[in-house]
Amino acid sequence: MYSFGTALQIIRRGEKAYDDFDAERKALGVTGHAVFQSVDDPNDVTVWHDFSTPQSAKDFASSARLKEVMGKAGVKGSPQIWFVNQAN
């Protein structure tokens, strides 16, 4: 399993934009996901996506559609993006 995480600042309308993107995320290779909020700032959000290959994670992260959805969600500034593999 390969994962793609994004730490970002988002406003409340982001929740609906993320939910509306569900079917497209699956078509873009997402096999699992989770959303976390900071206990100190609910606008500080980390979104986690799982993929079957590192390339599908990178393709998703660089997709124009993801950038469009993040814009509609109210993402502020540039998100921090990282790619990880589960440790054995």
C-alpha positions as CSV (number, residue, x, y, z in Angstrom):
1,M,0.0,0.0,0.0
2,Y,1.2,3.5,-0.9
3,S,-0.2,6.6,0.6
4,F,-0.4,10.3,-0.2
5,G,-0.9,12.8,2.6
6,T,-1.8,16.5,2.3
7,A,-1.7,19.0,5.1
8,L,-3.6,22.1,4.3
9,Q,-5.6,25.0,5.6
10,I,-9.3,24.7,4.6
11,I,-12.5,26.5,5.3
12,R,-15.8,24.8,6.2
13,R,-17.1,24.5,2.6
14,G,-14.2,22.1,2.0
15,E,-16.1,19.2,3.5
16,K,-18.8,19.2,0.8
17,A,-16.3,19.7,-2.0
18,Y,-14.3,16.7,-0.7
19,D,-17.5,14.5,-0.4
20,D,-18.6,15.5,-3.9
21,F,-15.2,14.3,-5.3
22,D,-15.6,10.8,-3.9
23,A,-16.5,8.9,-7.1
24,E,-13.8,10.7,-9.0
25,R,-11.2,9.9,-6.4
26,K,-11.9,6.2,-6.7
27,A,-11.6,6.5,-10.5
28,L,-8.3,8.2,-10.0
29,G,-7.0,5.2,-8.0
30,V,-7.8,6.1,-4.4
31,T,-8.3,2.8,-2.5
32,G,-8.8,4.3,0.9
33,H,-8.9,7.7,2.6
34,A,-9.3,9.6,5.9
35,V,-9.6,13.2,7.0
36,F,-8.1,14.5,10.2
37,Q,-8.5,17.9,11.9
38,S,-6.2,19.6,14.4
39,V,-7.5,19.7,17.9
40,D,-6.4,23.3,18.2
41,D,-7.6,24.5,14.8
42,P,-10.4,22.7,12.9
43,N,-9.3,24.5,9.7
44,D,-6.0,22.8,9.9
45,V,-6.7,19.5,8.0
46,T,-4.7,16.5,7.0
47,V,-6.2,14.4,4.2
48,W,-4.8,10.9,3.7
49,H,-5.3,8.8,0.5
50,D,-4.1,5.2,-0.1
51,F,-3.2,3.8,-3.5
52,S,-2.0,0.5,-5.0
53,T,1.1,2.0,-6.6
54,P,3.4,4.9,-5.9
55,Q,2.8,6.2,-9.5
56,S,-1.0,6.3,-9.1
57,A,-0.4,8.4,-5.9
58,K,1.9,10.8,-7.7
59,D,-0.5,11.0,-10.7
60,F,-3.4,11.8,-8.3
61,A,-1.4,14.5,-6.5
62,S,-0.4,16.2,-9.7
63,S,-3.8,16.0,-11.4
64,A,-5.4,19.2,-12.6
65,R,-8.8,18.0,-11.2
66,L,-7.4,17.6,-7.7
67,K,-6.1,21.2,-7.8
68,E,-9.5,22.4,-9.1
69,V,-11.3,20.6,-6.3
70,M,-8.9,22.0,-3.6
71,G,-9.6,25.5,-5.0
72,K,-13.4,25.0,-4.7
73,A,-12.9,23.6,-1.2
74,G,-11.2,26.8,-0.1
75,V,-7.7,25.5,0.4
76,K,-5.5,28.4,1.5
77,G,-1.9,28.6,0.2
78,S,0.1,25.6,-1.0
79,P,-0.6,22.3,0.6
80,Q,2.3,20.2,2.0
81,I,2.3,16.9,0.1
82,W,4.2,13.7,1.0
83,F,4.3,10.1,-0.2
84,V,5.0,7.2,2.1
85,N,5.0,3.4,2.1
86,Q,3.9,1.4,5.1
87,A,7.0,0.3,7.1
88,N,7.5,-3.5,7.7
